[in-house]
Amino acid sequence: MGCFLYPSPLEDRSYEQIDGLSGYMKAVIGSLYSVHLAAAYDINPFNQLRTIKISDCGVEPTDFSIPRNGERYQCLVNAGRKAAEDYLEQYDYHKLKSM
């Protein structure tokens, strides 16, 4: 089993200004990584069956400074809890084993 953080809608996201080559490289690598993860999930039905799909609530994977009691932290916790409940509700061991 794994977890897949899918991006929230674009209108809910904020983006940093790209300053210089290092900022550009960080943006390119981040984009490539996101596309790679999405493709690995989308093209493999086995991955879809064994993965909990969780909204990232607009939080970047490299944003480690989220306050524990903040709104974005609570959004992530609630999104993870709801996704896990939904996943376990529809989980089918026999379908997964037959793949």
C-alpha positions as CSV (number, residue, x, y, z in Angstrom):
1,M,0.0,0.0,0.0
2,G,1.2,3.5,-0.7
3,C,0.0,7.1,-0.6
4,F,-0.2,9.5,-3.6
5,L,-0.5,13.2,-2.9
6,Y,-2.4,14.7,-5.9
7,P,-2.2,18.4,-6.5
8,S,-5.1,20.6,-5.6
9,P,-6.7,22.7,-8.3
10,L,-4.4,25.3,-9.8
11,E,-6.5,28.2,-8.5
12,D,-5.7,27.1,-4.9
13,R,-1.9,27.0,-5.4
14,S,0.7,29.6,-4.9
15,Y,4.0,29.7,-6.8
16,E,7.3,31.2,-5.8
17,Q,9.1,33.7,-8.0
18,I,11.9,32.1,-10.0
19,D,15.1,33.9,-9.3
20,G,18.2,32.8,-11.2
21,L,19.4,29.4,-12.3
22,S,19.0,27.6,-9.0
23,G,15.3,28.7,-8.7
24,Y,14.7,27.6,-12.3
25,M,16.4,24.2,-11.7
26,K,14.3,23.7,-8.6
27,A,11.1,24.4,-10.5
28,V,12.0,22.1,-13.4
29,I,13.0,19.2,-11.1
30,G,9.8,19.7,-9.0
31,S,7.7,19.6,-12.2
32,L,9.4,16.5,-13.6
33,Y,9.0,14.7,-10.2
34,S,5.3,15.5,-10.1
35,V,4.8,14.3,-13.7
36,H,6.7,11.1,-13.0
37,L,4.6,10.3,-9.9
38,A,1.4,11.1,-11.7
39,A,2.4,8.9,-14.7
40,A,3.4,6.0,-12.5
41,Y,0.0,6.1,-10.8
42,D,-2.1,6.7,-13.9
43,I,-0.7,4.0,-16.2
44,N,-0.6,1.1,-13.7
45,P,-4.0,-0.3,-12.6
46,F,-2.2,-2.2,-9.8
47,N,-0.8,1.0,-8.4
48,Q,-4.3,2.5,-8.5
49,L,-5.7,-0.4,-6.5
50,R,-3.1,-0.3,-3.8
51,T,-2.6,3.4,-3.4
52,I,-4.5,5.9,-1.2
53,K,-5.0,9.1,-3.2
54,I,-4.7,12.2,-0.9
55,S,-5.1,15.8,-1.8
56,D,-2.0,17.9,-1.1
57,C,-4.1,20.9,-0.1
58,G,-1.8,23.1,-2.0
59,V,1.2,22.2,0.2
60,E,4.5,21.6,-1.7
61,P,6.4,18.3,-0.8
62,T,9.3,20.4,0.2
63,D,7.4,22.7,2.6
64,F,8.6,21.5,6.0
65,S,7.7,24.7,7.9
66,I,3.9,24.2,8.3
67,P,2.7,25.0,11.9
68,R,1.1,21.9,13.5
69,N,-2.0,23.8,14.4
70,G,-2.2,25.8,11.2
71,E,-5.1,25.6,8.7
72,R,-3.0,23.9,6.0
73,Y,-1.7,21.3,8.4
74,Q,-5.3,20.5,9.5
75,C,-6.3,20.3,5.8
76,L,-3.6,17.7,5.2
77,V,-4.7,15.7,8.2
78,N,-8.3,15.8,7.3
79,A,-7.6,15.0,3.6
80,G,-5.5,12.0,4.7
81,R,-8.1,10.7,7.1
82,K,-10.9,11.0,4.6
83,A,-8.8,9.4,1.8
84,A,-7.9,6.5,4.1
85,E,-11.5,5.9,5.1
86,D,-12.7,6.0,1.5
87,Y,-9.9,3.6,0.4
88,L,-10.7,1.1,3.2
89,E,-14.4,1.3,2.4
90,Q,-13.8,0.2,-1.2
91,Y,-10.8,-2.1,-0.6
92,D,-11.1,-5.5,-2.3
93,Y,-8.3,-7.9,-1.4
94,H,-9.4,-10.5,-3.9
95,K,-9.4,-8.0,-6.8
96,L,-5.9,-6.8,-5.7
97,K,-4.6,-10.4,-5.4
98,S,-5.9,-11.4,-8.8
99,M,-3.7,-8.8,-10.6
